[in-house]
Amino acid sequence: MIEYSALRTLHVICVVASYTLFVVRGVWMLHASPRLNQRWVRVVPHVVDTFLLASAIAMVVMSGQYPFVAGWLTAKVVALIVYIGLGMLALRRARTRGVRLAAWVAAQAVFIYIVAVALTRQALPFVG
């Protein structure tokens, strides 16, 4: 069985990779780059995010801290849903460049919040 510390390291690597891919795809979206149509650009983020989610679930089970029991973890899950929705708007669903840009920037703000919650284990990491 994998150790918690190794699982956490995998999770952090996936977080960095996922965010990096999101930022790069956002920049390409803003510049209407044909690179967005490359097959790897459509596949690799999903693979990384699958490992990210799997490692998160494994850490939850190993630690015994569950969403809707631990407030900080609930905040992360809710923020993750918001981040995914904004990411979908930014990279696929929004019809105008302005809305895409706003969703992309907002998604990054939510990402920063998620990281702050993870580091502090506080639902309101910027208060007090």
N, C-alpha and C positions, 0 to 999 in steps of 0.2 A: 504494500500500500504506500502511496506517495505521502511524504511528510507535509505538514501544513506550511512550513516555510518555503518549500519548493513550489507548492501550489500557489502561494501568495506571490512568489517571484514570477511564475508563469502568468498570473493574473495581471500583475503590473506591466509586464512586457506586452501583453495583449492590449491593455489600456493605452499604452504609448503608441503602439502600432495602429490601433483603431482610430485614435484621435489624429495621428499623423495622416493617415489615409483620408480621413474626413476633411482635414484642412486642405490637403492637396487637391482632392476632388472638388472642393469648394472654389479654390483658386481657378482650377480648370473650367468650372461651370461659369464663373464670372467672366472669363476670357473666351467663352464658347469654344473651348479646345476640342478638337476631334479625338484627343486622347481619352476622353470620357467614354468613347465607344469601343475601346479596346476590351477584349474579352477578360483579361486579367483584372482590369479595373472593376468589372462587374462581379467577379468571382472572389478575389482575394479578401475584400472587406467582409464578406459573409463568412468565409472560413475563419478569419481572425475573430469576428464577433461570436461565432459559435464556440470557439475555445474560451473566449472571455466569459460568456454566459455559463459554460460548463464549469469553469474554474470557480466562478462566483457561487454557483449552487453547491459545489463540493465543499467550499469553505464554510458556507452557511451550515451545512450538515455537520461538518467536523467541529465547528465551534459551538454549535447548539444555539446560536443567535439567529432568530428568525424574523422576517418582516412581519409587521403587525403585532410583534411582541417587543422587539427592540425598536424604539422610536427612530433612532438614527438610521437604522437599516430600512425602515419603512420610508423615510424621507429619500433615501437613495433610490429605492425602487420607483417611487412616484416621479422623482426627477428624471430617472432613466426613461420612463415612458414619455415624459415631456420632451426629452432630448431626442428620442427616436422620432417622435412626431415632427419636431422642428427640422430634423435632418431630412426626413422624407419631403417636407415642404421645400427645403433649400435645394435638394439635389434632384427632385423629380416632379413634385406635384404643383408647385406654384407656377403660375402662368407668366408673371412678369419678373424681370431682373431685379427690380426693387424689392419685391416681396421675397424673392430667393435670397437676396443679400441680407435683408432684415432677419429672416429665419436662420440663416447661416451664422450671423453674429449672435443672435439670441441662443442658438444651440451651444455655441462656445461658452457663453456665460453660464448656461446650465451645466455644462461639462465642468467648469471651474468649481461650481457649487458642489457637484457630486464628489469631486476630488477632495474638497475641503471637508465635506461630511465624512468621507472615508478616513481622512487623516486625524480628525478631531473626535470622531464618533459622537458628534453633536448635530442634531437636526438644524440648529441655527448656529453655524460655525463662525459667523461674522459678528455675532452679538456678544457683548460682555467680554 
